[in-house]
Every structure is written in C-alpha cells, then in structure tokens.
Amino acid sequence: MSIPFKVVIPARYGSTRLPGKPLLTIAGKPMIAHVCERAREADAEEIVVATDDARILDKVLELGIQAVMTRDDHQSGTERIAEVAELCGWSDDTIIVNLQGDEPLIPPDYIRDAAEALAGQHRAGIATLAARITDPEEVFNPNSVKTVLNKDGYALYFSRAPIPWDRDHFSRQGRDFSGKIDYLRHIGMYAYRVDFLRRYCGWEASPLEAVESLEQLRILWHGESILVNTVAKTPEAGVDTEDDLKRVEKVLGGKMKGERGLGTPG
C-alpha cells in the first residue's frame, strides 16, 4: 500500500524565453494539464497548482484542478510550497512533493519515489532524487548540478562544479572517468514534511546558495539533512525553450496517438 502524499505544482506566468509557459498547448492540452496527469499517475491523494497569475488560475480551475493564488514576492520555490501548505491547512506530518510546472515528461514513479523515500526515515524533513552520470562531459557542465552523499544516502554537498574532484586522475587523463566512484546528478524534485517547511521559512539565506545559485544549500548550511534517493536515470528535460516544446510535443503527441490506436494496422 502506497503512502499518502500531496503534490504541489508551482506555475509562474513570467518566463524570459517562454512567457505563459504553463498554458502553452502540447498535444492538444495546456502543459500544466500534462504535469497534473503525471501527479495523478503517481497516486497523489491531492494535487494543487500554485500560481501568482490569474490567467493560470482561471485555466487550471476550468480544467477541474485545484489551484491557489500565492504571493509574488517569494525568494524560492520552497517558500511558495510553504505558503500553499499554510493556505490548505495541512498538518505538520503531511508529505508534499514539489513538482515543477514545466516537467510534463517526469516519470510518475519518480514522484512516488521521492515521497516514499521521505516517509521511510525520520532523520530528514526533506528528500530528493539523483541519478548516476554516464556522460563524462556532464560532470563538467555547470548546468548539471552534482551531489555527493554520505554512507547512509544523505547529501554532503551540492555543486555546479565537478564533485568529487578526482585530483590525480583528472590531472593525468583530463575529462574522463576513473571508475573509482559514481558521479551523481541531482534531479530537482523535492518531498517535504510540512513542519520542515515552517522551519525553513524562518532561516536566513546562506552565502553558499548565493554563490552556487542552489537554494538547497540553505538547508545544509543550517545543519539539516537531505535524503537523496538514487534512481535509474535522469528524466527527460523539461520545457524551457521553443525547441524543448517541439521535443515534448513529439513525445506526448506520439504517446496519445498510440493510446488511441492510431497508425496501427487494422
């Protein structure tokens, strides 16, 4: 029997590259509708879209999906999730998965994995995901966030830099793996307990998060643990550009045709 959890989907209208991104049509539906479907497929007991724009709110409600308006002055996505928990009156031990509104291809299993990882322990109030890196170039890509773990699977650090730094091997072989250790890419999905969110909102920002532009470093800075569940592979990228939109349209459009039996021999 799966554990109960909520899913909150932050959905902002403002985007430099794709304004109104949550409302863009993919395979006949707004992108936000596809993201909500992934949450349903993960067996979330409640799904809430959190937005700061009336256009997104109206469309989501029109689709029959629960939505709330949140403030537009939050410094991080975690603060926005905390506001939703307060608005909905959820209890301290409620588990919430933060699912980004531009991730229509996220595997539903990963949503559930994050929630179940958090529910399976009591040391951390937050859990996240990572996957093994197989492309050496990704280790050196600052857009790929890396993490290193302790022996129990809790995060020691997150960075845009290559961590750990294989000093001797990299000095001899350059950008190649030594095989001594797995490099892990962080997958930016989080599961929280509500009591953790309340603590988080009382913390000051840390210099580490400002330098790396990684909000999860605030959590480590303040001495809290982050559980990292390792999954099989990094999921398909979300939607940030027009090219991403076309790529996702191709995947989801093909999937919907297959479900209707189109293009199959009669």
Buried (B, 14 or more C-beta within 10 A) or exposed (E): EEEEBBBBBBBBBEBEEBEBBBBBEBBEBBBBBBBBBBBEBBBBEBBBBBBBBEEBBEBBEEBEBEBBBBEEEBEBBBBBBBBBBEEBEBEEEBBBBBBBBBBBBBBBBBBBBBBBBBBEEEEBBBBBBBBEBEEBEBBBBEEBBBBBBEEEBBBEBBBBEBBEEBEEBBEEEEEEBEEEEBBBBBBBBBBBBBBBBBBBBEEEEBEBBEEBEBBBBBBBBEEBBBBBBBBEEBBBEBBBEEEBBEBBBEBBEEEBEEEEEEEEEE
